[in-house]
Amino acid sequence: MAEIRTEILVVGGGLGGVAAALTAARLGRTVVLTEPTDWLGGQLTAQAVPPDEHPWIEGPACPPGYADLRRRVRDYYRRNYPLTPEAARDPRLDPGLGIVSRMCHEPRVAAAVIEEMLAPWRASGAITVLTGYEPVAAHTEGDRVEAVTLAGRYDDRRITVHASYVADATELGDLLELAGVEHVIGAEGRDETGEPHAPDTADPLDQQAVSWCFALEHRPGEDHVIDRPDTYDHWLTTTAPFWPGPQLSLTDVVPITLEERTWTLMGADQSAGEHFDLWQFRRVLAREQFVPGAFASDLTVVNWPQIDYWEAPLLGVSAEARQAALAASRDLSLSFLHWLQTEAPRPDGGTGYPGLRPRPDVTGTADGLAKTPYIRESRRIKAEFTVLEQHVGVQARPEGAGSEVFHDSVGLGSYRIDLHPSTTGRTYIDIDSYPFQIPLGALIPVRVDNLLPANKNIGTTHITNGCYRLHPVEWAIGEAVGALAGFCLDRALPPRKVRSDQAQLADYQRLLSRTLGISLAWPEAVRTRTEDR
């Protein structure tokens, strides 16, 4: 078995992992970055989720590395795609004109841009990237993780990486379990946290639905109907406890109000009050942005309510049960695609859109489904400080107070507290939150000295994970973790000492703000308002 030694090991190549690696390298540290798939970028790429962002993402509140990523995506389209002159000149170019974000784009473009960002650091040897590897064992000594063993996902290769600091940037917080790091899964109880929207008591198996996204184009007059999945009849007749009709339909509920609604698949009638349709929702390429004739169709990513898989959790169950749930999630997505192609109601009174064509090239797979499912909720560390609904939720805060001001802020984020239906049959929780800070205390485990969370596994609750789980927040967490590991190596200090020592904390925050350009506080006028969403 091969062995590698490095200063910092980042396990998981999602946005948090990439940000941690780039930041640590910028501070002069050597990094090994691992990823189970062949695409870096996590939810933005391998999970095929266009970015969910806040209204201030174009300003100084944007994490600097994430701003660079967005700029490079736009430049990629300007260099390589036949944009209209108007689109090419637009400083805020939005290739997809999707509703969910101010900049929607293809997953494969983001994957190419991330490779571009890493290229000089890989060439210099500062960052070593190991794709196709996942962690299978953590080697601990007392309160430290000394090494992690990685196994090839598609072969029998094994590598053990020894490191001074380890960042767990996996999608499910895998190292927390492997290394015996104290953590929680599922929902905490209101009797423990006091959160208004928490269940009465804890339920570890109450976990947000996962979604296996896929990419589509539409070619009217053509037939691209996929084979009918074996589980199709199950989903055709299944009615979730939180929905008014079958899973395979265009009728669901508005997450904020829980009122019943029926979607238009494409061709929304604005005169009838339909502001947008499902096709526009997460569209990643809009033909109107490109010269006429360049593309036969828009491209859209299906990350819609109908593919939220809620029947079984991924955590707190056996490996066999987890694999069964993942397989069922894929089957749900394929069943929904088949239903769209064959049975979805059309405005002309007919049924089915056989011209809906999967686009495997967009997702880098054989069938057009994403490489991995969209994971909304992970194992979460038991942290020195846990962010509660009372710190960021509008209903849980005094009127007009804004979010809690954290003395140990290491970055910023903003999003609604947005929880999708859960594996216990609970419906949406979608409530206002204030723009918030990321406290250092939420990145420090209660015991382990050299493992840091760099994804959705920080010290939030089931409730506050709903606003800390989005793309730019994950990047900001990664930046803070990469900088913290570098700072601790420079000063031979454990992370908890940085937080507990006022002088060290001030120096670390100056590193973040002055050297790296990371904003640590919202302007007061922004901190006390909610997003117009």
LUMZA-854107 format. One record per residue (C-alpha): residue in three letters; x, y, z; residue number from 1. Coordinates in steps of 0.1 Angstrom, whole numbers, plus 5000, padded with zeros to 4 digits. Example, Ala and Ser with C-alpha at 12.3 -4.5 7.8 and 13.67 -1.06 7.14 Angstrom:
<atoms>
residuo:east:north:up:num
ala:5123:4955:5078:1
ser:5137:4989:5071:2
</atoms>
This chain:
<atoms>
residuo:east:north:up:num
met:5000:5000:5000:1
ala:5013:5034:4990:2
glu:5019:5061:5016:3
ile:5020:5099:5013:4
arg:5030:5126:5038:5
thr:5016:5161:5035:6
glu:5009:5191:5058:7
ile:4972:5192:5051:8
leu:4949:5164:5039:9
val:4915:5175:5025:10
val:4892:5145:5020:11
gly:4863:5154:4997:12
gly:4866:5175:4965:13
gly:4834:5195:4968:14
leu:4833:5233:4969:15
gly:4845:5233:5006:16
gly:4873:5210:4999:17
val:4885:5229:4968:18
ala:4883:5262:4987:19
ala:4903:5247:5017:20
ala:4930:5233:4994:21
leu:4934:5265:4974:22
thr:4935:5287:5005:23
ala:4961:5266:5023:24
ala:4983:5264:4991:25
arg:4981:5302:4988:26
leu:4994:5304:5024:27
gly:5024:5283:5014:28
arg:5012:5249:5026:29
thr:5013:5215:5009:30
val:4980:5198:5004:31
val:4966:5164:4993:32
leu:4930:5168:4980:33
thr:4909:5136:4974:34
glu:4876:5130:4956:35
pro:4856:5098:4950:36
thr:4845:5109:4915:37
asp:4865:5122:4886:38
trp:4850:5157:4889:39
leu:4859:5183:4916:40
gly:4832:5207:4927:41
gly:4807:5186:4945:42
gln:4772:5200:4944:43
leu:4781:5224:4916:44
thr:4795:5197:4893:45
ala:4792:5160:4903:46
gln:4758:5166:4918:47
ala:4747:5189:4890:48
val:4731:5216:4911:49
pro:4732:5251:4897:50
pro:4743:5275:4924:51
asp:4718:5288:4950:52
glu:4731:5322:4959:53
his:4720:5354:4978:54
pro:4712:5388:4965:55
trp:4746:5403:4975:56
ile:4767:5377:4958:57
glu:4781:5402:4933:58
gly:4796:5423:4961:59
pro:4822:5421:4989:60
ala:4801:5396:5008:61
cys:4810:5370:4982:62
pro:4839:5347:4993:63
pro:4869:5359:4972:64
gly:4877:5324:4958:65
tyr:4841:5319:4949:66
ala:4840:5353:4932:67
asp:4870:5342:4912:68
leu:4852:5309:4903:69
arg:4822:5329:4891:70
arg:4843:5353:4870:71
arg:4862:5324:4854:72
val:4829:5306:4845:73
arg:4818:5337:4827:74
asp:4851:5341:4809:75
tyr:4850:5304:4799:76
tyr:4817:5311:4781:77
arg:4831:5343:4765:78
arg:4862:5324:4752:79
asn:4845:5293:4740:80
tyr:4808:5298:4732:81
pro:4791:5318:4704:82
leu:4774:5343:4727:83
thr:4754:5372:4712:84
pro:4773:5405:4713:85
glu:4750:5417:4740:86
ala:4755:5387:4762:87
ala:4793:5387:4757:88
arg:4794:5424:4768:89
asp:4773:5418:4799:90
pro:4796:5419:4830:91
arg:4770:5398:4848:92
leu:4766:5372:4821:93
asp:4741:5345:4830:94
pro:4744:5316:4805:95
gly:4713:5298:4816:96
leu:4690:5326:4828:97
gly:4678:5301:4854:98
ile:4654:5314:4881:99
val:4673:5299:4910:100
ser:4705:5320:4906:101
arg:4719:5351:4891:102
met:4743:5329:4872:103
cys:4733:5294:4861:104
his:4757:5273:4840:105
glu:4766:5238:4829:106
pro:4781:5215:4855:107
arg:4809:5205:4831:108
val:4819:5241:4827:109
ala:4823:5245:4864:110
ala:4844:5213:4865:111
ala:4867:5227:4838:112
val:4870:5260:4856:113
ile:4879:5244:4889:114
glu:4906:5224:4872:115
glu:4919:5257:4857:116
met:4920:5272:4892:117
leu:4940:5243:4906:118
ala:4964:5239:4876:119
pro:4993:5262:4888:120
trp:4992:5247:4923:121
arg:4992:5212:4909:122
ala:5021:5220:4886:123
ser:5041:5234:4915:124
gly:5034:5204:4937:125
ala:5017:5224:4963:126
ile:4984:5205:4957:127
thr:4982:5168:4949:128
val:4948:5157:4936:129
leu:4937:5121:4940:130
thr:4904:5115:4921:131
gly:4886:5082:4923:132
tyr:4895:5077:4960:133
glu:4872:5075:4991:134
pro:4882:5071:5027:135
val:4879:5037:5043:136
ala:4898:5041:5076:137
ala:4911:5068:5099:138
his:4941:5062:5121:139
thr:4940:5081:5154:140
glu:4963:5086:5183:141
gly:4945:5101:5213:142
asp:4928:5133:5202:143
arg:4945:5135:5168:144
val:4939:5119:5134:145
glu:4973:5108:5123:146
ala:4964:5094:5088:147
val:4936:5084:5066:148
thr:4935:5053:5043:149
leu:4918:5058:5009:150
ala:4906:5031:4986:151
gly:4901:5033:4948:152
arg:4865:5035:4940:153
tyr:4868:5015:4909:154
asp:4898:4993:4916:155
asp:4918:4978:4945:156
arg:4943:5007:4949:157
arg:4949:5018:4985:158
ile:4968:5049:4998:159
thr:4974:5060:5033:160
val:4980:5098:5037:161
his:4997:5111:5068:162
ala:4990:5148:5076:163
ser:4993:5173:5104:164
tyr:4958:5186:5097:165
val:4928:5168:5082:166
ala:4898:5185:5067:167
asp:4866:5164:5063:168
ala:4850:5178:5032:169
thr:4831:5147:5023:170
glu:4794:5150:5014:171
leu:4782:5129:5044:172
gly:4809:5137:5070:173
asp:4824:5102:5065:174
leu:4856:5109:5085:175
leu:4836:5119:5115:176
glu:4824:5083:5118:177
leu:4857:5067:5107:178
ala:4877:5087:5132:179
gly:4852:5084:5161:180
val:4847:5122:5161:181
glu:4817:5132:5182:182
his:4788:5140:5159:183
val:4751:5140:5154:184
ile:4728:5130:5126:185
gly:4692:5139:5118:186
ala:4671:5163:5138:187
glu:4678:5176:5173:188
gly:4647:5180:5195:189
arg:4632:5213:5207:190
asp:4636:5200:5242:191
glu:4674:5202:5236:192
thr:4679:5233:5214:193
gly:4648:5253:5220:194
glu:4644:5259:5183:195
pro:4608:5268:5173:196
his:4608:5247:5142:197
ala:4626:5216:5156:198
pro:4606:5185:5164:199
asp:4596:5180:5200:200
thr:4623:5154:5206:201
ala:4654:5143:5186:202
asp:4650:5119:5157:203
pro:4683:5108:5141:204
leu:4665:5093:5112:205
asp:4647:5126:5103:206
gln:4670:5136:5074:207
gln:4664:5158:5044:208
ala:4655:5142:5011:209
val:4683:5136:4986:210
ser:4678:5142:4948:211
trp:4695:5125:4919:212
cys:4696:5154:4893:213
phe:4698:5150:4856:214
ala:4702:5172:4825:215
leu:4677:5176:4796:216
glu:4672:5193:4763:217
his:4639:5193:4744:218
arg:4637:5183:4707:219
pro:4601:5185:4696:220
gly:4591:5159:4670:221
glu:4618:5135:4681:222
asp:4614:5104:4703:223
his:4639:5099:4731:224
val:4617:5080:4756:225
ile:4638:5059:4780:226
asp:4629:5024:4791:227
arg:4601:5022:4817:228
pro:4619:5017:4851:229
asp:4609:4986:4871:230
thr:4598:5008:4900:231
tyr:4577:5031:4878:232
asp:4543:5019:4890:233
his:4554:5024:4926:234
trp:4562:5060:4921:235
leu:4532:5065:4898:236
thr:4508:5056:4927:237
thr:4528:5068:4957:238
thr:4515:5098:4975:239
ala:4538:5114:4999:240
pro:4523:5125:5032:241
phe:4533:5161:5025:242
trp:4519:5163:4990:243
pro:4484:5165:4976:244
gly:4489:5140:4948:245
pro:4512:5113:4934:246
gln:4549:5118:4933:247
leu:4549:5117:4895:248
ser:4528:5147:4888:249
leu:4532:5185:4883:250
thr:4511:5192:4915:251
asp:4529:5198:4948:252
val:4529:5225:4975:253
val:4545:5259:4979:254
pro:4574:5253:5004:255
ile:4568:5286:5023:256
thr:4530:5285:5026:257
leu:4523:5248:5019:258
glu:4495:5258:4996:259
glu:4488:5234:4967:260
arg:4502:5244:4933:261
thr:4504:5230:4898:262
trp:4534:5237:4876:263
thr:4536:5243:4839:264
leu:4565:5223:4825:265
met:4574:5248:4798:266
gly:4558:5278:4782:267
ala:4546:5296:4813:268
asp:4518:5321:4806:269
gln:4528:5353:4824:270
ser:4495:5369:4815:271
ala:4479:5342:4837:272
gly:4502:5350:4866:273
glu:4528:5323:4859:274
his:4561:5340:4865:275
phe:4582:5310:4854:276
asp:4579:5273:4846:277
leu:4599:5242:4857:278
trp:4620:5243:4825:279
gln:4633:5278:4834:280
phe:4638:5270:4871:281
arg:4673:5255:4869:282
arg:4681:5261:4832:283
val:4718:5261:4826:284
leu:4719:5272:4789:285
ala:4694:5296:4774:286
arg:4695:5297:4736:287
glu:4686:5334:4735:288
gln:4721:5341:4750:289
phe:4738:5326:4720:290
val:4738:5334:4682:291
pro:4708:5321:4664:292
gly:4712:5285:4653:293
ala:4740:5277:4677:294
phe:4719:5254:4698:295
ala:4688:5233:4690:296
ser:4675:5236:4725:297
asp:4679:5251:4759:298
leu:4696:5229:4785:299
thr:4680:5225:4819:300
val:4689:5205:4851:301
val:4661:5187:4868:302
asn:4664:5194:4905:303
trp:4627:5197:4910:304
pro:4605:5187:4940:305
gln:4593:5156:4922:306
ile:4627:5139:4925:307
asp:4632:5145:4962:308
tyr:4638:5110:4976:309
trp:4623:5108:5011:310
glu:4615:5071:5017:311
ala:4647:5062:5036:312
pro:4677:5079:5052:313
leu:4713:5076:5042:314
leu:4728:5079:5077:315
gly:4723:5058:5108:316
val:4716:5027:5087:317
ser:4736:4998:5074:318
ala:4757:5001:5043:319
glu:4733:4978:5025:320
ala:4703:5000:5034:321
arg:4722:5031:5023:322
gln:4729:5016:4989:323
ala:4693:5005:4985:324
ala:4682:5041:4993:325
leu:4706:5055:4967:326
ala:4694:5030:4941:327
ala:4658:5040:4949:328
ser:4667:5077:4944:329
arg:4681:5069:4910:330
asp:4650:5049:4901:331
leu:4627:5078:4912:332
ser:4646:5102:4889:333
leu:4644:5079:4859:334
ser:4607:5072:4867:335
phe:4600:5109:4867:336
leu:4618:5113:4834:337
his:4598:5085:4818:338
trp:4566:5101:4831:339
leu:4576:5135:4817:340
gln:4582:5118:4783:341
thr:4550:5097:4782:342
glu:4523:5110:4806:343
ala:4529:5146:4817:344
pro:4499:5168:4807:345
arg:4505:5193:4779:346
pro:4488:5226:4774:347
asp:4473:5213:4741:348
gly:4455:5186:4759:349
gly:4479:5158:4750:350
thr:4502:5139:4772:351
gly:4540:5134:4773:352
tyr:4570:5151:4759:353
pro:4589:5124:4740:354
gly:4613:5150:4727:355
leu:4629:5154:4761:356
arg:4664:5141:4756:357
pro:4689:5133:4784:358
arg:4723:5149:4780:359
pro:4749:5126:4794:360
asp:4777:5149:4782:361
val:4765:5177:4804:362
thr:4768:5156:4836:363
gly:4798:5135:4825:364
thr:4779:5102:4828:365
ala:4764:5075:4805:366
asp:4728:5082:4813:367
gly:4725:5119:4819:368
leu:4720:5115:4856:369
ala:4745:5133:4878:370
lys:4776:5114:4890:371
thr:4763:5114:4926:372
pro:4731:5124:4943:373
tyr:4725:5159:4957:374
ile:4731:5156:4994:375
arg:4715:5183:5016:376
glu:4724:5170:5050:377
ser:4755:5154:5065:378
arg:4768:5141:5098:379
arg:4776:5172:5119:380
ile:4803:5177:5145:381
lys:4795:5183:5181:382
ala:4812:5217:5181:383
glu:4825:5242:5206:384
phe:4796:5263:5194:385
thr:4765:5253:5176:386
val:4745:5277:5155:387
leu:4708:5276:5164:388
glu:4677:5289:5148:389
gln:4677:5315:5176:390
his:4709:5330:5161:391
val:4697:5335:5125:392
gly:4660:5328:5121:393
val:4637:5358:5117:394
gln:4609:5343:5137:395
ala:4632:5332:5165:396
arg:4650:5366:5169:397
pro:4637:5398:5185:398
glu:4619:5419:5159:399
gly:4643:5438:5137:400
ala:4674:5425:5156:401
gly:4691:5409:5126:402
ser:4713:5379:5130:403
glu:4735:5372:5160:404
val:4769:5390:5158:405
phe:4797:5364:5164:406
his:4829:5377:5179:407
asp:4848:5348:5161:408
ser:4833:5353:5127:409
val:4853:5337:5099:410
gly:4830:5344:5069:411
leu:4796:5353:5057:412
gly:4765:5336:5042:413
ser:4729:5342:5035:414
tyr:4700:5320:5025:415
arg:4665:5311:5038:416
ile:4662:5283:5063:417
asp:4652:5258:5036:418
leu:4646:5222:5046:419
his:4632:5198:5020:420
pro:4607:5170:5030:421
ser:4623:5145:5053:422
thr:4626:5108:5056:423
thr:4601:5108:5084:424
gly:4574:5123:5062:425
arg:4578:5158:5076:426
thr:4569:5185:5051:427
tyr:4590:5215:5040:428
ile:4604:5240:5065:429
asp:4611:5271:5045:430
ile:4613:5302:5067:431
asp:4631:5336:5067:432
ser:4666:5340:5080:433
tyr:4688:5370:5083:434
pro:4722:5373:5065:435
phe:4746:5355:5089:436
gln:4782:5350:5099:437
ile:4801:5317:5102:438
pro:4815:5314:5137:439
leu:4848:5298:5143:440
gly:4834:5278:5172:441
ala:4812:5259:5147:442
leu:4843:5246:5129:443
ile:4860:5232:5160:444
pro:4851:5197:5173:445
val:4846:5194:5211:446
arg:4876:5170:5214:447
val:4897:5162:5184:448
asp:4925:5187:5178:449
asn:4934:5184:5141:450
leu:4903:5175:5122:451
leu:4882:5203:5108:452
pro:4849:5202:5090:453
ala:4848:5217:5055:454
asn:4814:5209:5041:455
lys:4779:5206:5055:456
asn:4793:5189:5086:457
ile:4799:5220:5107:458
gly:4783:5228:5141:459
thr:4748:5236:5129:460
thr:4716:5219:5137:461
his:4692:5201:5115:462
ile:4673:5234:5112:463
thr:4702:5258:5106:464
asn:4719:5234:5082:465
gly:4690:5246:5060:466
cys:4707:5279:5054:467
tyr:4744:5270:5059:468
arg:4744:5242:5032:469
leu:4744:5263:5000:470
his:4772:5268:4975:471
pro:4788:5301:4985:472
val:4786:5292:5022:473
glu:4803:5259:5017:474
trp:4831:5277:4998:475
ala:4834:5302:5027:476
ile:4837:5274:5052:477
gly:4864:5258:5031:478
glu:4884:5291:5029:479
ala:4882:5295:5067:480
val:4893:5259:5073:481
gly:4922:5261:5048:482
ala:4934:5294:5064:483
leu:4930:5280:5099:484
ala:4951:5249:5092:485
gly:4978:5271:5077:486
phe:4977:5295:5106:487
cys:4979:5267:5132:488
leu:5008:5252:5114:489
asp:5026:5285:5114:490
arg:5022:5290:5151:491
ala:5022:5255:5164:492
leu:4987:5260:5180:493
pro:4956:5238:5180:494
pro:4925:5255:5165:495
arg:4907:5257:5199:496
lys:4936:5278:5212:497
val:4931:5302:5183:498
arg:4895:5307:5194:499
ser:4901:5309:5231:500
asp:4931:5333:5229:501
gln:4919:5368:5220:502
ala:4952:5379:5205:503
gln:4955:5348:5184:504
leu:4919:5351:5172:505
ala:4925:5387:5162:506
asp:4956:5377:5142:507
tyr:4937:5349:5125:508
gln:4909:5372:5116:509
arg:4934:5397:5102:510
leu:4948:5370:5081:511
leu:4913:5363:5067:512
ser:4903:5399:5061:513
arg:4936:5416:5052:514
thr:4956:5389:5035:515
leu:4928:5368:5019:516
gly:4902:5396:5015:517
ile:4874:5377:5032:518
ser:4846:5398:5046:519
leu:4838:5390:5082:520
ala:4808:5412:5090:521
trp:4777:5423:5071:522
pro:4769:5460:5069:523
glu:4743:5468:5095:524
ala:4717:5477:5069:525
val:4720:5442:5054:526
arg:4724:5421:5086:527
thr:4689:5432:5097:528
arg:4670:5425:5065:529
thr:4658:5394:5048:530
glu:4663:5383:5012:531
asp:4637:5393:4987:532
arg:4632:5358:4973:533
</atoms>
